Amino acid sequence: MQKVPNTLGLIELRDIPLREIIPYIHWSYLFMAWRIPGKYEGIAEAVLSPEEERNWLKNLPEENKAMAEEALKLYKDALDMLEELESQQALQINANVGFYQAYAAGDDIIIDSGNEKVYIPTLRQQKASPEGYCYALSDFINPAGDYIGVFATTVLGVEAFAKEYENEGGDVYKDLLVRMLADRLAEGTAEWLHYKIRTQYWGYAPDEPEDISEMFKVHYQGIRPAVGYPSLPDQSVIFELDPLIQFNQIGIQLTEHGAMSPNASVCGLIFSHPQSRYFVVGKIDEEQLLDYARRRNKSPEEMRKWLSANL
């Protein structure tokens, strides 16, 4: 069994300061979303002065400079946008995180909230990982008794702020930028929250330094697989998590397809096991689909829709 969380049950976090989240923005993903390839390490220092900018560009390979200049412009515009968002207090950043007793039963995770038991069937890889093992998320929960975390983060106010640009003649660039920044802020809040979980709320790694660059490299204990992502591909699991997270408390509505509204939202599970790792479930066969449908108490036809990418 892993360490008992310092706080059991649901923790509500409201109006998280934007200034706290900005350092946790992974800028490479903004560039990727804008279809600007490359990582552009050191870009934060390049905007400190014109001289720093010249030196940064000078040290890049000639073939990368055009894209780098585009990335630099986007980065500057994003910083200006963040300043405007902060000065106008345009956004509200919220999060809920809950810690509960749990245990594994085969490939299922059973979470005990104290009021009810929530069953989270997981899928096991059919192709072995480089370590020679076929992983399922249930492997990281002790069958004899353990703990698990659930979380959601969201950024509210994006639509109202973006509408101002529509009213000013339709500035498509700024409208798109604020929406993409909101996505990055939701992910950044998840990164910020996960650090708080490891060091404070759960506290299984209390001495971990706040080194954000190492966090981006996933150099920490535990994982936070998001619903719908490669190790937890069944988006319908989000409905099972609702009683544990209480999405509506932080302004998230779930659509019939399991999507979160607003779009700038993230939710998932928290595992503290020192050997837990991210992995890709990948393709599953008909036998596994039928078994999973049985464990989800759903028809095979319904589960085919939710798991179409894995078939």
C-alpha positions, 0 to 999 in steps of 0.5 A: 500500500502506498502512503495515505493521502494527507487529506481524504475526500474532495478538495475544492480549489477556486480562483487559482491565480493566473500568475501561479499557472503561467510558469507551468505552461508548456510552450512547445505544445502551443507552437505545435498547435500553431503548426510551428515545429521545434522546441525553441528552448531558451525562448523565454530568455530571448524576450528579455531584451533586443540583444538577447533576442539577437543572440538567441536567433544568431545561435540557431541553425540558418534553416530554423531561423524563419520558424524561430522568428514565427515562434518568437512572435507567437510567444510575445503575443501570447505573453501580451495576451496573458497580461491582458487576461490577468489585468482584466481578471477575465478568466477563472481557473478552478480545480477539484481533486479527490483522494479515495481508498481503492483496490485492484481486482484483476484489471478493474480498479474499485474506488470507495468514496465512503458513500459508494463504490465506483468501478473503473475497468481498465484495458491491458496492452496486447503488445508488450512494452519495451520492458517485456510487460503488458501494462494495465492501469490496475497494475499500479493499485494494490489488490489488498488495499490502496489509494487513488486520486481523481482530478479535474481542472478548467478555465472559465470565461474564455467565450466571453473574452473571445466575444470581445474580439468578435465585437471589435471587427472579428480579430480571428488571430486573437480569438484563436490565440486566447482559446489555445492559451486557455487549453495550455492553462488548463494543462498547466493547471494540471501540471501545477496541481500534480506537483501540489498533490505529490508534495502537499495534498497527498504528500508522497514526495514531500521533498521534490524540488519545484523544477518545472523543466524536469516535470515536463520530462516526467521526472517525478514519482507517479502518473496522472493519465487523462481520460481518453488518452492512450492508457485510459482510452475509454472516454465514457469512463468520465461519467463514472468519475463524476460522483468523485470529482463533481464536475459541475462544482467547478463549472464543467458540464459533460456532453452525451459524448463524454466531452467536457465543456468548456473545452479548456478542461482536463480530468484524469486519475492520479497514481502514486506507485513508484513504478507507475508509468505512462503507456499506450494500450494500443489495439485490442482484439474481439475477445478483449472487447467482449470482456471489457464490455462485460466488465463495463456492464455495456453492450459490445456494440456500445463499447465499439463506439467508445473504443473505435480507435483501439479496434 
